[in-house]
Every structure is written in structure tokens, then in C-alpha cells.
Amino acid sequence: MKEGEIVLTDLPQADGGYKLRPVLLLKQLPGYNDFLVCGISTQLHQLVKGFDELLDEKDQHFIQTGLRQSSIIRLAFLAVIPSVKIPGKIGRIDTDLHKDLLERLANYLTR
């Protein structure tokens, strides 16, 4: 698995349960090789403009994401997932978009 890939994994939910969801591998963490991930959702009304990212199925590069319909990358929906819990990728995002998302998150965390 590599940073910038989209994978399916069990993601912790607010109710304490887990749900199989697509996530973006933001950054591989040192030590145990776990990944900092963020959730991807089809609930487009949850988009936080200027922070989250809309992946529109009409966009030219949408097919490479492996997603079935327009979705948002939710930068505020973070989790750490062990690499052994990631069975494989379904797609990826563009390298420039990945860098932009990391910068958005870092800027938010450091202001």
C-alpha cells in the first residue's frame, strides 16, 4: 500500500462500531507502518468547502479513484489503521491532489 491510494477497510464509527468504508491513505506513520487515513463519503452535503475535497464522477480523473459515485474526501474524519487491516487498493488520487490535501490538513493543525 502507498500514500495517495484509496482502499476499503473497517473504519471506526461514532457509535463505537466499525463499517467497511473507502478511505484515503494520507500518510504512513513511522514505527509500525500504520496509516493515517481519512474517510470518503457519498454524503455530499457534508462537504466543508476549502477543507474537504469533492471527487466528482464527471471529472476526467474520477475513474482512477475506483469509487462508484461522486464522493468527498473528509479531512476531518481521521483514523489510524494498521497496514495488516488493509486488504488492497481500489484506486488512487492524483499526486498533486494528495500533496494539496496534506498541506490543507497541516495548515489547519498548525494555525
N, C-alpha and C positions, 0 to 999 in steps of 0.2 A: 504494500500500500504506500501511496505517496501523497504528500500535501497537494491540495487542489482537486483531489478525486472526490466523487460522490459515491457513497456506499449505503447499504441498508444495514442497520443494526438496531438492537433493542436500546431504546433511549429512555432514561428516567422521566417520568411524568409528574405533574404537580400533586397528583393523588397518591404518590408513592409507588405506583405500579410502573410497568415497562410496556413500551409499544414499539413494534417494528416500524422504523421511520427512515426516510432518507436523511443523511447528514453530510455536511461538507467537512473534509479533513482539513482543518485550518493549519495546525502545526503539530509536528511530532515532538513530544516532550522528552527531555533527557532522562537517563536512568533506566526506566523500564520500557521505554519505547511506546508508551501510551500516546493517544492522540487527543488534542484539544479539538473538539468538534462543535459545530453549530447546527441546529435543526433546520430542516427545509419543510415548508408548509404550503399547502394549496389554499390556505385561508388568506386570500389576497387582501382582505380588509384589515389584516393585522400589520400591514406594511408600515414601517416607521421611515418616512421619507428622509433621505440624507444619511440614513444609517443602514437599514436593510437593503437588499438588492432584489429587484424583480427579475425573474427568469421567464421571459415571455415566449410562449411557444411559437410566436410569429417571427422571432429573431432568427437570424441566419445561423447562429452557433448553438441554438437550443438543442438540436439533435444530439450533440456530443455530451449533453448532461445526462442522458439516459432516463430523464424524467418523462412522465406520460402527459402532463399538462402544466400550464403556467403555474409557477410556484415562487415563493420568496425564500431567500436565504435570510434567516432570522439571527442576526449577530448577537442579540440579547438572550438567545436560547442556547446556552453553552453547557457542555458536559465534557468529562474526560472518560474516554473509552479505551480499555486495554486492546492492544493490537490483535490479540488472540480472539477477541469477540467480533472481529470484522471479517466476514467470510469472503468478501471480494467486492470489486467496484462495479458500479452500474454505469458510471460516466465520469465526466470531469468538467471543470470550468476552465476558461482561458487563463493563462498565466498572469496577464496584466490585471484581470479582474481579481484573481486571488491576492495579488500584491495590494491592490486597492482596498480590499476587504480587511486585510491585516492592518493596513495603515489607519482605516476608519476606527477599528477596534482599539488600536494602540492610542490614537488621538483621544478617543473618548475616555480611556482608562487613565490617561496622564493629565487630563485637564482639571 
